[in-house]
Structure formats: structure tokens, C-alpha cells
Amino acid sequence: MFMANSQGFSCPDCGQVDMVQKVSALVEGGTVAGIYSSTAGSHISGITLSTKASQLAPPSKPTYKGPWGFFSVVFVGLGIFWGGIFLIAMLAVLVTDRYGDAIHRLVAIATYGIFAAFCLGITFLIFRWKRNTALARQSRYKDANSQWVRSMDKWNQLYYCARNDVVFLPNKAGACVPASQMLRLL
């Protein structure tokens, strides 16, 4: 059953209006959500799409995935922690007479200083790398999202003719393609 073509748009292929339907209405009408039960008594919830609704579904919205995973955060945290410990140890050697002569104190300060610099340096490099990765991903996401918004605007204007299995943008010459090639119009 076809929903009314309230705008009266005719198919560019056949010139008829009776089998023309807005794509968004077709997809919405071909989508069923519910809880299904099996003969074994188990319940499954889900969404099903008709074949045509699936074919004419809107483009997927892009997603942003940040670069900071669990191990990145843990590693940076440990780097800051151990770097701080070595800095405190280095400062403790500077203010106490525990190491005796100047040579031993200098060796202890240099050792702790090297470990502190290594831990904090690696932590800084990882942080910088993750920050640059995040900036690049945000830029790509922003571009992909603006493209998706434009595609959704066009998708919301599409009509489908069941007689010829075509999708078209009304009042636009040459904007008619087989339903299987709908993405070309977006």
C-alpha cells in the first residue's frame, strides 16, 4: 500500500503519480520494531527492515572515536607518576646529606634525573601524538558530518516510483536513478 503522494510529483520515467512515494515514508513504513518470541519461549527484541526499506535507508551518521583508549590513559598516568617519583628522589638527594661526598650525590642526581626525563619525555611524546591524532580525527569527523548533513537533506527530498524502481529528486532534471544506485543522488 502506498502512502499518498501529497505533492503530486510524477515519476520522471513513466510520468505517473500513483506509484510514487516519498523515500523517507517508505523506509519508515518498512521498518518494524518489536519483541518476537520463539517456540522455545525465549524473547528477542529487534528491528526489521523490508528489503526495499533496507535498500533505500538513509546514509549512516558518521561517528567519532577518540584516540584515548584505556591503555593510553594508564600509560600516560604511570609515566607522570614515575616521572614525579624520580623528580622527588632527585630533589631529596639535593637537600639531604645522605649520599655523603659530592661524586655520589652527583651520580644519584644524574641517575634520578635521567629516569625522570625519560618517563616524562615519553609521556609528553605519547600525549602529543594522541592530541595530534585527536585533532586529525575531529577534522575528518567534522568534514564527514557536514557531508552527512547535506546527504540527509537530499535524502529527505527523494521520491521512489515502485512501477519503475527508480529514485528521483523532484523538479531536478537528470536526478533519476535506479533505486539500487540511490547514493549517486546524495
C-alpha beads as a LAMMPS data file, in Angstrom:
LAMMPS data file: protein, C-alpha beads

186 atoms
185 bonds

1 atom types
1 bond types

-500.0 500.0 xlo xhi
-500.0 500.0 ylo yhi
-500.0 500.0 zlo zhi

Masses

1 110.0

Atoms # bond

1 1 1 0.000 0.000 0.000
2 1 1 1.382 3.380 -0.972
3 1 1 1.117 6.485 1.113
4 1 1 -0.398 9.425 -0.683
5 1 1 1.884 11.490 -2.865
6 1 1 0.614 14.750 -1.365
7 1 1 2.851 16.899 -3.548
8 1 1 1.651 15.211 -6.726
9 1 1 5.171 14.570 -8.035
10 1 1 5.205 12.329 -11.073
11 1 1 7.877 9.810 -11.918
12 1 1 10.343 11.170 -14.488
13 1 1 10.416 7.727 -16.198
14 1 1 6.705 6.938 -16.558
15 1 1 5.060 10.290 -15.824
16 1 1 2.598 8.673 -13.377
17 1 1 1.897 9.646 -9.760
18 1 1 0.012 6.610 -8.444
19 1 1 3.088 4.522 -7.539
20 1 1 5.239 7.415 -6.287
21 1 1 6.088 7.607 -2.608
22 1 1 8.452 9.697 -0.519
23 1 1 11.554 7.615 0.302
24 1 1 11.564 8.586 3.986
25 1 1 7.928 7.420 4.316
26 1 1 8.721 4.151 2.535
27 1 1 11.657 3.464 4.858
28 1 1 9.632 4.386 7.927
29 1 1 6.712 2.238 6.772
30 1 1 9.019 -0.696 6.015
31 1 1 10.634 -0.624 9.440
32 1 1 9.110 -2.723 12.207
33 1 1 10.357 -2.784 15.796
34 1 1 9.097 -5.203 18.354
35 1 1 9.612 -8.156 20.623
36 1 1 9.493 -11.543 18.980
37 1 1 9.058 -14.837 20.772
38 1 1 10.228 -18.206 19.617
39 1 1 8.602 -21.591 20.108
40 1 1 11.198 -22.283 22.808
41 1 1 9.748 -19.428 24.876
42 1 1 12.666 -17.016 24.545
43 1 1 12.059 -13.401 23.639
44 1 1 14.116 -11.395 21.201
45 1 1 13.708 -7.683 20.567
46 1 1 14.824 -6.050 17.387
47 1 1 14.144 -4.022 14.313
48 1 1 13.459 -5.480 10.905
49 1 1 13.547 -3.692 7.574
50 1 1 11.821 -4.715 4.409
51 1 1 14.184 -5.333 1.501
52 1 1 13.219 -2.080 -0.222
53 1 1 13.401 -0.074 3.021
54 1 1 16.841 -1.511 3.642
55 1 1 17.964 -0.600 0.112
56 1 1 16.663 2.968 0.446
57 1 1 17.761 3.523 4.055
58 1 1 19.423 6.854 4.819
59 1 1 23.207 7.079 4.918
60 1 1 24.770 6.148 8.233
61 1 1 25.715 9.004 10.503
62 1 1 29.490 9.231 10.978
63 1 1 30.856 8.541 14.426
64 1 1 33.841 9.990 16.241
65 1 1 36.190 7.653 18.062
66 1 1 38.713 9.362 20.299
67 1 1 42.302 8.103 20.371
68 1 1 42.456 7.844 24.159
69 1 1 41.918 4.193 24.953
70 1 1 42.310 2.588 28.361
71 1 1 45.981 1.655 27.890
72 1 1 46.905 5.133 26.643
73 1 1 45.458 6.728 29.757
74 1 1 47.101 4.155 32.038
75 1 1 50.487 4.517 30.333
76 1 1 50.410 8.336 30.497
77 1 1 49.305 8.150 34.138
78 1 1 52.141 5.768 35.003
79 1 1 54.629 7.953 33.133
80 1 1 53.585 11.021 35.113
81 1 1 53.601 9.035 38.367
82 1 1 57.086 7.520 37.891
83 1 1 58.492 10.737 36.461
84 1 1 57.246 12.527 39.561
85 1 1 58.727 9.855 41.846
86 1 1 62.147 10.205 40.196
87 1 1 61.949 14.016 40.386
88 1 1 61.127 13.814 44.097
89 1 1 64.010 11.369 44.623
90 1 1 66.347 13.719 42.768
91 1 1 65.236 16.652 44.907
92 1 1 65.601 14.546 48.063
93 1 1 69.249 13.850 47.145
94 1 1 69.811 17.582 46.648
95 1 1 68.520 18.572 50.084
96 1 1 69.935 15.738 52.224
97 1 1 73.450 14.701 53.156
98 1 1 72.603 11.019 52.927
99 1 1 74.909 10.320 49.961
100 1 1 77.976 11.796 51.530
101 1 1 80.562 13.096 49.099
102 1 1 79.823 15.183 46.006
103 1 1 80.553 12.383 43.486
104 1 1 77.953 10.039 44.959
105 1 1 75.414 12.845 45.186
106 1 1 76.092 13.843 41.569
107 1 1 75.685 10.233 40.370
108 1 1 72.402 9.866 42.299
109 1 1 71.074 13.178 40.967
110 1 1 72.070 12.285 37.385
111 1 1 70.526 8.807 37.646
112 1 1 67.228 10.043 39.038
113 1 1 67.246 12.964 36.600
114 1 1 67.751 10.652 33.609
115 1 1 64.910 8.360 34.726
116 1 1 62.638 11.345 35.385
117 1 1 63.441 12.876 31.986
118 1 1 62.857 9.525 30.252
119 1 1 59.479 8.897 31.915
120 1 1 58.222 12.435 31.472
121 1 1 59.654 12.703 27.928
122 1 1 57.946 9.507 26.761
123 1 1 54.735 10.639 28.452
124 1 1 54.934 14.010 26.679
125 1 1 55.530 12.355 23.296
126 1 1 52.590 9.989 23.771
127 1 1 50.369 12.855 24.876
128 1 1 51.381 14.967 21.872
129 1 1 50.852 12.051 19.468
130 1 1 47.387 11.341 20.892
131 1 1 46.451 15.024 20.812
132 1 1 47.502 15.319 17.152
133 1 1 45.598 12.125 16.344
134 1 1 42.518 13.540 18.090
135 1 1 42.751 16.813 16.134
136 1 1 43.049 14.943 12.821
137 1 1 40.120 12.653 13.687
138 1 1 37.992 15.624 14.766
139 1 1 38.711 17.353 11.476
140 1 1 37.775 14.239 9.470
141 1 1 34.653 13.780 11.589
142 1 1 33.625 17.404 11.063
143 1 1 34.009 17.020 7.273
144 1 1 32.181 13.677 7.234
145 1 1 29.387 15.026 9.429
146 1 1 28.817 18.088 7.238
147 1 1 28.731 15.785 4.178
148 1 1 26.233 13.553 6.023
149 1 1 24.002 16.546 6.834
150 1 1 23.970 17.537 3.143
151 1 1 23.229 13.925 2.148
152 1 1 20.382 13.696 4.658
153 1 1 18.874 16.924 3.317
154 1 1 18.848 15.406 -0.175
155 1 1 17.666 12.016 1.111
156 1 1 14.677 13.709 2.764
157 1 1 13.710 15.145 -0.642
158 1 1 13.850 11.834 -2.549
159 1 1 10.845 10.067 -4.039
160 1 1 10.517 6.462 -5.171
161 1 1 8.478 5.061 -8.070
162 1 1 7.563 1.406 -7.478
163 1 1 6.456 0.948 -11.089
164 1 1 9.960 1.638 -12.468
165 1 1 12.006 1.007 -9.306
166 1 1 13.651 4.422 -9.556
167 1 1 14.531 7.134 -7.074
168 1 1 14.388 10.789 -8.052
169 1 1 14.672 14.333 -6.815
170 1 1 11.517 16.139 -7.907
171 1 1 11.856 19.155 -10.182
172 1 1 15.518 18.397 -10.947
173 1 1 16.367 17.338 -14.478
174 1 1 18.526 14.220 -14.661
175 1 1 18.067 13.451 -10.964
176 1 1 16.554 9.996 -11.507
177 1 1 18.444 6.742 -10.941
178 1 1 17.609 3.088 -10.315
179 1 1 16.817 2.501 -6.652
180 1 1 19.960 0.390 -6.281
181 1 1 22.016 3.489 -7.165
182 1 1 20.296 5.914 -4.802
183 1 1 23.581 7.042 -3.228
184 1 1 24.551 8.703 -6.536
185 1 1 21.901 11.358 -5.851
186 1 1 23.210 12.107 -2.401

Bonds

1 1 1 2
2 1 2 3
3 1 3 4
4 1 4 5
5 1 5 6
6 1 6 7
7 1 7 8
8 1 8 9
9 1 9 10
10 1 10 11
11 1 11 12
12 1 12 13
13 1 13 14
14 1 14 15
15 1 15 16
16 1 16 17
17 1 17 18
18 1 18 19
19 1 19 20
20 1 20 21
21 1 21 22
22 1 22 23
23 1 23 24
24 1 24 25
25 1 25 26
26 1 26 27
27 1 27 28
28 1 28 29
29 1 29 30
30 1 30 31
31 1 31 32
32 1 32 33
33 1 33 34
34 1 34 35
35 1 35 36
36 1 36 37
37 1 37 38
38 1 38 39
39 1 39 40
40 1 40 41
41 1 41 42
42 1 42 43
43 1 43 44
44 1 44 45
45 1 45 46
46 1 46 47
47 1 47 48
48 1 48 49
49 1 49 50
50 1 50 51
51 1 51 52
52 1 52 53
53 1 53 54
54 1 54 55
55 1 55 56
56 1 56 57
57 1 57 58
58 1 58 59
59 1 59 60
60 1 60 61
61 1 61 62
62 1 62 63
63 1 63 64
64 1 64 65
65 1 65 66
66 1 66 67
67 1 67 68
68 1 68 69
69 1 69 70
70 1 70 71
71 1 71 72
72 1 72 73
73 1 73 74
74 1 74 75
75 1 75 76
76 1 76 77
77 1 77 78
78 1 78 79
79 1 79 80
80 1 80 81
81 1 81 82
82 1 82 83
83 1 83 84
84 1 84 85
85 1 85 86
86 1 86 87
87 1 87 88
88 1 88 89
89 1 89 90
90 1 90 91
91 1 91 92
92 1 92 93
93 1 93 94
94 1 94 95
95 1 95 96
96 1 96 97
97 1 97 98
98 1 98 99
99 1 99 100
100 1 100 101
101 1 101 102
102 1 102 103
103 1 103 104
104 1 104 105
105 1 105 106
106 1 106 107
107 1 107 108
108 1 108 109
109 1 109 110
110 1 110 111
111 1 111 112
112 1 112 113
113 1 113 114
114 1 114 115
115 1 115 116
116 1 116 117
117 1 117 118
118 1 118 119
119 1 119 120
120 1 120 121
121 1 121 122
122 1 122 123
123 1 123 124
124 1 124 125
125 1 125 126
126 1 126 127
127 1 127 128
128 1 128 129
129 1 129 130
130 1 130 131
131 1 131 132
132 1 132 133
133 1 133 134
134 1 134 135
135 1 135 136
136 1 136 137
137 1 137 138
138 1 138 139
139 1 139 140
140 1 140 141
141 1 141 142
142 1 142 143
143 1 143 144
144 1 144 145
145 1 145 146
146 1 146 147
147 1 147 148
148 1 148 149
149 1 149 150
150 1 150 151
151 1 151 152
152 1 152 153
153 1 153 154
154 1 154 155
155 1 155 156
156 1 156 157
157 1 157 158
158 1 158 159
159 1 159 160
160 1 160 161
161 1 161 162
162 1 162 163
163 1 163 164
164 1 164 165
165 1 165 166
166 1 166 167
167 1 167 168
168 1 168 169
169 1 169 170
170 1 170 171
171 1 171 172
172 1 172 173
173 1 173 174
174 1 174 175
175 1 175 176
176 1 176 177
177 1 177 178
178 1 178 179
179 1 179 180
180 1 180 181
181 1 181 182
182 1 182 183
183 1 183 184
184 1 184 185
185 1 185 186
